[in-house]
């Protein structure tokens, strides 16, 4: 599981990274909003752990910006801000959890594991089974091999099932052109024998 930790306290960030590494999580650290944007642009993460008070931008605003860019990565806030108004804003922005500093590291690990469990629920469509965490696809019980680009497209569509995924999001994920994306969508439909709807002017959709 790959985690992005957005925390401007260098010592705390280093300590949390070391502890999470011992739990077999891969952790990247961003010490500012700018670094977080750069890392989310270049890499995909399974979980975000964000502080709120940052030197350049509020962590809640960072999450809002990512959500507006169709990034639905689960997010946990860790913050010294304990007022209900801030907490409400965090959840309104799309956070799934909120931990007040100082906190017990075991509490954070429990909440992370809860997010993993939630995100490892097998998704089923027709004769396919998909594990979002391992990205393993099975068709009639047999593992299906896809190239990295097709797998990235399928992951975005199936984990956002019944929602339209914008063309811009898919282009960012695959780093491809409009023409290449259309070709890859057709390959995916043929390879997996599934329907992927083209929502004109918006993006693509898998309905379950």
N, C-alpha and C positions, 0 to 999 in steps of 0.2 A: 504494500500500500504506500503510495507516494503522497506526502503531506507538504504543504507550503505553510511555514510559520512566519507570520508577519508580526514582528516584535522589535521595538526600537531599543529595548534594554539588552545590550549585547551579552551581558553575563547570564541573564535569564534565558535568552534565546539559545546560547551555547549549552547551558545546563539541560534545557528541555530537549534539544537535539540529541545530546548524548544519551539521555534516558530513553527517548523514543527509538533511537538506533538499537539499543539493547533489546527492545521489544520487536525488533526486525522491521521497523518502519523506515522508509527512506524519507529524509527530511531536507528540504531546502529552506534557507533562511532569507527573509527580506527584512531589512531594517527601516524601510521607508515605503510609502505608497508607490513612489516611482519604481523602486526595485520590484515590488509586487506586480505591478503592471507588466514590467519587462519579463519577469519569470512566467507569468500566466500566458503571455503572448507566445513564448518559446517552448513551453512545456505544458503537459496535461497533468492535473492532480486529482487524487481521489478524495482529498479533504483539505479544507482551509482552516487554520487556527489563526485568528486575527486579534490583535490588540486594537483598541479604539483610539486612544491618545497617541498620535504619531507626529513627527516633526513637520511633515509637509501636508498631510491630509487626514481627515477623520476616517478611521477604519470602516465606519458605517457607510460613508460615501464611497469608499473603495468597493465594498460589496455591492452597493447600488449600481455602480458603473459596470461591474462584471455581470450582474444580472441583466442589465440593459443590453449587454453584448451576447446574451443567450448563454452565459456561463452558469450552469445550475449546480456547480460543485457544492456539496454540503459544507456548511461553515459553522465553526464554534468560535464564539467571542470569549477572550479572556481579558478582563479589564478591572481596573481599580474603581471604575465608576459604578456606584451601587444604586443610584436613584432609579426609580421606576420609569421615569420619562425616557432615559437613555436605553433602558432595557426594552421598552416598548418600541423605540425607534429601530433597535437592532433586529427585533423579530419582524417588524414591518418591512425591513430591507431584505429579509429572506434568510436570516440566520436560523439555524436549527437548534442551537443551544447557546447558553450564556453562563460563564463561570466567573465568579467574583474573586479578584485577588485580595489577599493571598489565598491560594488554594492548595489542597493536598494533591500531590502528583497522582496518587492512586485514583482520586476522583476523576481527573482528566483521562487517565487510561481507561477507566470504566466507560466514560462517555464516548471515547473514541471507538472502543470495541462495540458499543451499541450502534454507532453509525456504520461500522463495518458489517455487522449482522444485517442491518436494514438494507445495505447496498449489495448484499450477496444473495438476496432473494432471486431465485431462478425465474427468468421471464420466459413465458411460453407463447409461441405463435405458430399455429398450424402444427407441423411435425418438427418444429424447431424448439430447442431449449438453449437459453443463453445465460451465462454467468457473468454479470457485469464486472465483478472484481477480477476474475482470471481471464475474462474475455474469451472464454471457451464456448464455441458454438457446436451443438450436436443436432444432427438431423436423423431421426429414427434411431437415436441412440449412438450414432457413429459421429466422431469428431470431424467437423468440416474445416478444411484449411482455406483461409483467405489471405490475400496479401495485406500488408499493413494499411494501405490506403482504404481498401474495401472494408476492412475491420473497423477502422476509425469512423467511417461513414455510418456503418451499421450500428456501432456503439452509440453514436449521437442520436440516431433515429429511434432506436429501440428503447434507450433509457429515457427518452422523451416521448414515449408512445402516446398516441392520441393527441399530440401537440405538434404544431408546425414548427420545424427547425428551419431557421432562416438560411437562405442560400449563402449569405455572408459568413455565417458561423461554419458551415460546411467547407467553404473555400478556405477559411482560416485554418481549420483543423487539418485539411489535406494539402494546403499550400499549392493549390492547382488553379487552372483556368476554368471559366464557365463551360467550355467545350469538354474539357477533361472530366469535370464533375458530372455532366450529363452522361458521358460514356460510362463512367464508373457506377452511376445509379442504375443504368441498364444492365451492366454486368452483375450487379448485386441482385437485381430482380431475377435474372435468369439463373444465377448460381444457386440461390436459395429458394426459388419458386415462391416469391412473396410479392404482394402488391405494395408499391411505394407511390403514393399520390403526389403529383406535382401541383402545388397550390400556386397558381399563376401570380407572379409578382411578389410572392411571400417566401416560399421555400418548399420543403418536402415533408411528407407525413406518412408514418406507419400507424394504421389503426388496428387495435386488438379488441 
